[in-house]
């Protein structure tokens, strides 16, 4: 049985004081228990302040970063290493979020280099994949997503795959208020799991968590997460409101 994983991606929002207040409110929720993995993903500047709150309030909430670089150190102005993230209490990072792919210009090859650097250090990754509206309307959404998964995992062993969660986020549903139907989302999640089965075998396919992201909110989360191959959610805007985020968590229980 795969343990549900619910993560709040705060993106480029909140100053340090606001981030601490939100983390404190979420950490007090009775919905957080050992039956579900909950994580908060603040901006880099808010990682340490949020970790201080989590240490004092609720150790069951994990801390993640929104990005990482593949080098350990050096003349890479503006970048953050795995070691730096670990030192402030992070246990994982997002990689390949559509906003980084389509706004920042991050490539599949860059995602793979970062993912490889992370799993080589036993650092966990939530690897994001998803098609554009044009790709979905052209009927190539499955091929697009599977290609992204394959490129992200190039050279990754079945043992290293234990450090990976895959997040399916259709680009057209992120921040738009549009959400893939539960059946549409399930179709892609199943295709990803089938690909993992072909590449790594049944055990890996059964164990890897594949979560959904894209305008997830309390009103649609219960149906989405009830699908056989959907193991949780990567939550954007709704995670900036403690009640909405904790209601989504409750919908997993």
N, C-alpha and C positions, 0 to 999 in steps of 0.2 A: 504494500500500500504506500503510494507516494504521499509525502507530507505536503499539504498546501503551503504555497509561498506567496505572500502578499507584500509588495514593496511600494513605497511612496517615493516617486521621483519628483523632487521639489524644483528641479530645473534652475533657472537663474531668477529665483524669487527669495524674498525674506532677508532682512539684515540679521545680525547675530542675536539680538534680543528677541526678535520675532520668532526665529528658528528655535530658540531655547523654550519659549512659551509653548510653541506648537508641539515640540517633542515631549514636554512635561504633560500636556493635556492628553496626548496619545498614549503615553506610557502608563497613565492611570486607568486605562480602560480595562474592564473586567473581561473583555473579549480576548485578551492576549494571554495565552497559556501554552503548555507544552505540546498541544495538538496541532499547532500551526506555526510556521516560521514567518515572522514579521520583520520588515527591514525599512529603514529610513535612508534616503539618498539625498543629502543636502548638497549645496555648493561647496567647493573646496574651503572657502573661508569659514563655513559654518560647521565643518566636520568636528573640530575639537570642542567647540561649545556644546554641540548636540551630544557628543560622547560623554561629556561631563554630566549632563542631565540624565542620560541613560544609565550611567554608572550609579547615580544616586537614587534612581527611581525604579528601573526595571531592566534587569540584565537579559531578559528574554528577547529584547529587540536588537536586531543586528544593525550595524552601520555599514553603508556602502558609499562608494564614490561614483561620480558621473562619467569619469574617464580616467585613463592612465596612459603613460608613455612606455615604450618597450625597452628603453635604456635604463640602466641602474643609476647613473649619475652623469654629470658632464655639462658641457656648454649647450644646454637646450632650454633657453629662456622661456619661461611660462609653462613648462611641462612638469609633471608630477610622476614620481616613480612608485613602484610597488612597495618598496621599503618605506617611503614616506607615508603612504596610506596605512601600512601596517602599524607604523609608530603612533598614529593617532587613533588606532582602534578599529580600522576598517577590516572587514573580512572578505569583501568582494568589491567588484567594480562593474558598472555597465560598460558595454562596448558596442559600437556600431549603431547607436540610436539613430533613427532616421533624420533627426535634426542635425546630427553631426555628419551624416552621409550627404544630405541634400543642401545644407546651409554651409557647413564647414568644408565639405568636399572630401570627407574621409572615404577611402576605397576599401574594397573587400580585402585587398592585400595588406593594408594597414591594420584592419581589424584582426587578421590572422597573426600578424607580427606581435600585436599587443596581447592577443589571447595566448599565444605560445609563451611569451615572456611571463605571463601570470601563472599559467598552470605549471610551468617549470619551477616555480617557487611555491607551489601548492596553494596559490592564491585563487580564490573563487571568481567566477565570471558569469555575468548575465549577458549573453550575446543576443543582440536584437536583430531581427530580420523582418522584412515586410515589403509588399508590392505597392506601387503607385496606383492611382485610379486608372490611368491609361493602361497599365499592365493587366489589371483586373478586367477591364472592359474588353481587352483584346483576348481574354481567356488564357493568358500565360502566367497567371498569378502563382500557380503551383510550381511551375518550372522556375520562375524567378526566385521564389523563396527557397526552394531546395538548392538552387545554385548558390545562393548566399550562405546557406548552412554549410554546404560542402566546402566552399572557399574559406569560411571562417575556421573550419575544423581541419584544414589541410595539414597533414603531418602530426595530428593529435592522436595519441594512443587511447585504447579503451580505458586504461588506468587514469590517464589525464582527464578523460571525459567526465570522471567523477566530480571534477571541480567546475563543471559547466552546467548552467541552466540556459535554456533557449527561450527567448521572449518573441512571440509572434505579434508584431504591431503593424497592421496595414497602414501605410503612410496616409491614406485618405481619411483615416479615422482618428488621427492624432491631433488633438486640440480643435477638432471641427465640430464636435457634438455628435458626429455620425459614428455608429458602432457597427461592426460586422455582426450579422445575426449569429445566434449560437450555433446554428448548423453550418454557416459559412466558416466560422472560426474553427469548429470541430474538424471540418474537412481539411483545413491546412495543418492543424495540429496532428491529425492522423497521418497525413502525408509526411510530415517531419519525422514522426516516430517510426514510420515504415522505412524511411531513408536510414535512420540510425540503426534499425534492425538489419538492413542489408549491409551496412558498412561495418557495424561493430558487433552484431549478434543480438539475440533475444534478451539476455540479461541487461545489457546496456540500454536497450530500447524500453524495457520495462521499468528501469530505475531512473532514467533521466527525467527531470521535470521540465515541462514545456508550459509556459504561462502566456496569458493573453494581455495585450495592452492596446489602448486606443479608445479614449473617451469612456473608460470604465467608471461607473458610478453605482450607488446603492441600488438604483432601480433595475440595472441590467446585470449586476455582478452575480447574483444567485443562479440565474439560468446559465450564464456562461460557465461558471465554475462547476456546475453540475454535470457538464459534458464529460464523457469518458476520458478524453485525452487532454483536457485542460486542467492544469495543476495549480492554478492561482492567477494572480494578476499583477501587472506593472501599472500602477495608478499614477496619473499625472495631476491634472487640476483638482480632482476630488481629494487628493492627499494633502492639500493645503488647508483643508478644513477638518478639524479633528473628528467631529461627529460623522461626517460623510465617510472618512477613511475608516473609522472604527466600525461603522455600519457595514462596510464592505468586508471587513475582517469577520464580523459576526455571520455574514452570509456564507462563509466557508465552513462553519461549524455544524 
